[in-house]
């Protein structure tokens, strides 16, 4: 049975606003990257200093609405696709208690050996944890 994607909090900071008075586009990427890595560490035990790490090889974001400090946002973490050595995240940035996203994003992580940086299979703990969160 598939569970809904998990929401991770992302409170905005004063310096997230740019000269136009809204959150700079790079902050949306920071929010998504933080949410995905927090989720992997909490739900799969993946250690960023362990033998296997996940490196981002592609990312995208479609901006639908602006936000600004002092808003608090949430990143909904889902999984679009699981491959042999990679995983593509399906991400939505939302305001709390709202279902209409202000941004839609995707990150593709490739799992690699921390020393050689060569691809390795998606760890079993990650594969098992994401199985219930596949959205696409």
HELIX and SHEET records of a PDB file:
HELIX    1   1 UNK A   14  UNK A   16  5                                   3    
HELIX    2   2 UNK A   25  UNK A   44  1                                  20    
HELIX    3   3 UNK A  124  UNK A  130  1                                   7    
HELIX    4   4 UNK A  131  UNK A  133  5                                   3    
SHEET    1   A 5 UNK A   6  UNK A  11  0                                        
SHEET    2   A 5 UNK A  72  UNK A  82 -1                                        
SHEET    3   A 5 UNK A  86  UNK A  95 -1                                        
SHEET    4   A 5 UNK A 103  UNK A 113 -1                                        
SHEET    5   A 5 UNK A  52  UNK A  63 -1                                        
END                                                                             
